[in-house]
Each structure stands twice: as structure tokens, then as C-alpha cells.
């Protein structure tokens, strides 16, 4: 393990690593193959508020210290800088810039408590691809739910890879499945058809995950465990054990773990998809449906168009012209009306 040659902190060398596991204030950081248990420094537990004024009129001193509210400041996937104590434990002193992040809107208690409000929860950062997992049958595919997973990935500017499991259950009657997937292929989404029973698609899936940090999303029962076990023996069982230990996904942002893959890369599973949704996306939601992007701003009412009943809507015309899938368009309308909480679609 090598320290950062140009960085010192309190006279001690610093190291950089990636957060692989977090459990309420405790972190496991990987640095060049070494696993280091870490805690947060006190300075990272607070948010420092500096004065906004002419630098000549006020000294640059902390005016107010605010405890970080609601959220853990670190996420699985974060690159951090830390120092080592005498007992070889780490103290994290800095969060390095994030390349991207996958977030969700927090659940709000019902009935609504006074002052309660939703906030952003960061699920995982520095992601290479989001992998929505959908079963070919048992349970039947929910394409609107898939659309919301894809939209959430688009909001984070993260590529997606659709994984279809249990292909053996529709052997000889795959036409409806392939027809639905063709809608996604036409707009450049990749997908892999797999069966843990027959082994179909497992090698392709293994290659698609190699060398990348992949985040799995999907309902329970879709066959993730069996597929991961087929891809790497024991992997699915390890992932399942973590998920069960975190209360079946109720605390996915405080108890998460990244699992290295034998061929390089790693995966993170995110149970608890009932609360998976977008946070603070200010642009036209149609932007999250890639096939609709060329038509945004072309409507009679410009960027004010909701792409519903308004006259002169370019997106609705694109649907009628066969350039946008009617089913995906209906999925967009539902999403735009209800918001991005996928619990409405389960």
C-alpha cells in the first residue's frame, strides 16, 4: 500500500482508497488490495458554514457549525483520503470528487410528522452501469417499473444494462418478451437474456460486468441470487445474506456492500426498491426517455409543454408518427403525473 506522495495530514502520510462497505458510521476501504476498517474524522461529521462577503470585510473564520442532517456523508463507491492510526485503523479525512451518483428520495413517515420532509439519499457513487434485473416470468415483467429504473439512471448520466432472468420459463413462447425488448433495443439500450438453469447468457453477463462497477436494481424474486451464483459460485448467497441482514432493504443507504468479481470489477445490489426514485431533477422529465430528447423544445408551448393534451406537442406527434413507442409514452405520462417513487408501480 502506497501513501499519497505529496499529501500529509498532521504530520502523517495519507492514503486513498474506495469505500466497499458501510454500516452506520463504519467503513471498509480498499487500497491496492488491502482492506482497512475506517471511521470518519470529526471534521467530516460537520458542515462548515463560512461568511459570504467581501474577503476584506470579514475574517475567513467559521461563523456557524451545522451537524450533517439526515444523511451519512459517504457512500459505497466513494474515493476517500485517510490516515492510519497506530492500530492500523483508518480515519477518513476527505471525500474526493465524485464522477456520478445514484440517488433516491427518502421515505417520509405517514402520517406526516411536523417538520418531516423528504431528502436525498445517495445509494452508490462512481458507477459504471446500472443493471435493472427483470424476470421473463414468475413474476411477470413490469415494463413501467423498468422504465423508471432506466429514467433514474439517465438522471445520473449512468449507462444501463438490462438483465432478463428465468428465460427457461418462457422457452418456446418468447415472442412477447422479445417484442417488448425490441422497444429498448431501438433506443440503444443493451440487454442480456439469461437462465441460471440452462446457463444461457451467463458468460455474456460475466463479460458485460467485467472491469466495471455495476449496481443491481430489481424486485425480490426476479432471480438475482441464482443468476449471480451461476456467474460466480457463492456470490449470490453472499449478496443475499447482506440484504437479509439489513432488514430486507429498509436501510439500503446505511448498510451496503460492494462485492469484487473474479474477472475484475465489482457489483452492488440495492434492495428496498419500493423507495427508489429521483431527487431534485429540474429539467423536463421527457429528457429521461432518450427517444423523446430530440423533440424537447419543439412543441408549440416550448419547454412549458407537459406532452399530454396540449395542442402542438412534438412528442405526441412523434408517437403518432411511430418514432416513439406508445407504451413508453404512456409510461412517461404516468411517471410525470405520479412522480418517480416506484412503489406506485409494484
Long-range contacts (C-beta under 8 A, 24 or more apart in sequence): 1-31, 1-32, 1-34, 2-32, 4-81, 7-81, 9-81, 9-83, 9-93, 10-83, 12-83, 12-84, 13-83, 14-81, 14-82, 14-83, 14-93, 14-94, 15-81, 15-82, 15-83, 15-84, 15-90, 16-79, 16-80, 16-81, 16-82, 16-96, 17-79, 17-80, 17-82, 17-90, 18-77, 18-78, 18-79, 18-80, 18-126, 18-258, 19-74, 19-75, 19-76, 19-77, 19-78, 19-79, 19-80, 19-258, 20-76, 20-257, 20-258, 20-260, 20-266, 21-76, 21-256, 21-257, 21-258, 22-72, 22-74, 22-75, 22-76, 22-254, 22-255, 22-256, 22-257, 23-254, 23-255, 24-72, 24-254, 24-255, 25-72, 27-74, 27-80, 27-92, 28-257, 29-80, 29-82, 29-90, 29-92, 36-82, 36-84, 36-88, 36-89, 36-90, 37-89, 37-90, 38-80, 38-82, 38-89, 38-90, 38-91, 38-92, 39-89, 39-90, 39-91, 39-92, 40-73, 40-74, 40-91, 40-92, 41-91, 41-92, 41-93, 43-93, 44-73, 44-74, 44-92, 44-93, 44-94, 44-95, 45-73, 69-119, 70-106, 70-119, 71-119, 71-120, 71-121, 71-122, 71-253, 72-253, 72-254, 75-101, 75-122, 75-123, 75-124, 75-125, 75-253, 75-256, 76-123, 76-124, 76-125, 76-256, 76-257, 76-258, 76-268, 77-124, 77-125, 77-126, 77-127, 77-213, 77-258, 77-268, 78-125, 78-126, 79-126, 98-125, 98-126, 99-125, 99-126, 99-127, 100-125, 100-126, 100-127, 100-156, 100-157, 100-158, 101-125, 101-127, 101-156, 102-127, 102-130, 102-152, 102-153, 102-156, 102-158, 102-215, 102-270, 103-156, 103-278, 103-279, 104-152, 104-253, 104-275, 104-276, 104-277, 104-278, 104-279, 105-275, 105-277, 105-278, 105-279, 105-340, 105-341, 106-275, 107-275, 118-279, 120-279, 120-280, 121-253, 121-279, 122-253, 123-215, 123-252, 123-253, 123-256, 123-270, 124-213, 124-215, 124-256, 124-258, 124-268, 124-270, 126-213, 127-156, 127-158, 127-213, 127-214, 127-215, 128-158, 128-159, 128-212, 128-213, 128-214, 128-265, 129-158, 129-159, 129-160, 129-161, 129-212, 129-213, 129-214, 129-215, 130-156, 130-158, 130-159, 130-160, 130-161, 130-214, 130-215, 130-217, 131-160, 131-161, 131-162, 131-163, 131-209, 131-214, 131-215, 131-216, 131-217, 131-267, 132-160, 132-162, 132-163, 132-217, 132-218, 133-163, 133-165, 133-216, 133-217, 133-218, 133-222, 133-223, 133-224, 133-227, 134-162, 134-163, 134-164, 134-165, 134-218, 134-222, 135-164, 135-165, 135-166, 135-169, 135-221, 135-222, 135-223, 136-164, 136-165, 136-166, 136-167, 136-169, 136-170, 136-174, 136-177, 136-193, 137-166, 137-169, 137-170, 138-166, 138-169, 138-221, 139-219, 139-221, 139-222, 141-177, 141-180, 142-219, 142-345, 142-346, 143-180, 143-327, 143-331, 144-331, 144-334, 144-335, 144-345, 145-219, 145-342, 145-345, 145-346, 146-184, 147-289, 147-328, 147-331, 147-332, 147-335, 148-276, 148-277, 148-331, 148-335, 148-340, 148-342, 148-345, 149-217, 149-218, 149-276, 149-342, 150-184, 150-189, 150-288, 151-278, 151-285, 151-288, 151-289, 151-335, 151-340, 152-276, 152-277, 152-278, 152-288, 152-340, 154-287, 154-288, 154-289, 154-290, 155-278, 155-281, 155-288, 160-189, 160-190, 161-190, 161-191, 161-192, 161-208, 161-214, 162-189, 162-190, 162-191, 162-192, 163-191, 163-192, 163-194, 163-205, 163-216, 163-227, 164-191, 164-192, 164-193, 164-194, 164-201, 165-194, 165-195, 165-196, 165-222, 165-223, 165-224, 165-226, 165-227, 166-195, 166-196, 166-222, 166-223, 167-193, 167-194, 167-195, 167-198, 167-200, 167-201, 168-195, 168-197, 168-198, 168-200, 183-325, 183-327, 183-328, 186-291, 186-325, 187-290, 187-291, 188-290, 194-227, 194-230, 196-223, 196-226, 196-227, 196-229, 196-230, 197-226, 199-230, 202-227, 202-230, 202-231, 205-231, 206-231, 206-232, 206-261, 206-263, 209-261, 209-263, 209-265, 209-267, 210-261, 210-263, 210-264, 210-265, 211-263, 211-264, 211-265, 212-265, 213-258, 213-265, 213-266, 213-267, 213-268, 214-265, 214-266, 214-267, 214-268, 215-267, 215-268, 215-269, 215-270, 216-267, 216-268, 216-269, 216-270, 217-270, 217-273, 217-276, 218-273, 219-273, 219-346, 220-248, 220-271, 224-269, 228-267, 232-261, 232-262, 235-259, 235-261, 235-267, 239-267, 239-269, 242-269, 243-269, 243-271, 246-271, 248-272, 249-273, 249-274, 273-342, 273-346, 274-342, 274-343, 274-346, 275-341, 275-343, 276-341, 276-342, 277-339, 277-340, 277-341, 277-342, 278-339, 278-340, 281-340, 285-332, 285-335, 285-336, 286-315, 286-332, 286-336, 289-324, 289-328, 289-331, 289-332, 291-318, 291-323, 291-324, 291-325, 291-328, 292-318, 292-324, 292-332, 295-324, 306-336, 307-332, 307-333, 307-336, 308-333, 308-336
